[in-house]
């Protein structure tokens, strides 16, 4: 069982340098719509998340993750498999 609040807080800290519009963060925040990230920003962010949590996020998973909450779930799932 993951600590959603802890994972969210760690992700929020990773998002901060990429959050150029200072969009408010919640589990419903979308990467493309709310944060207006392009593919290069997404790739940089994914690399940071993988390093922070010692996980590997596949391209297929990336395509399915649209919100911060979905990323929290994905991190929890990947960490439980490790």
Buried (B, 14 or more C-beta within 10 A) or exposed (E): EBEBEEBBEBBBEBBEEBBEEEBEBEBEBBBEEBBEBEEEBBEEBBEBBBEBBEBEBEEEBBEEBBBBBBBBBBBBEBEEEE
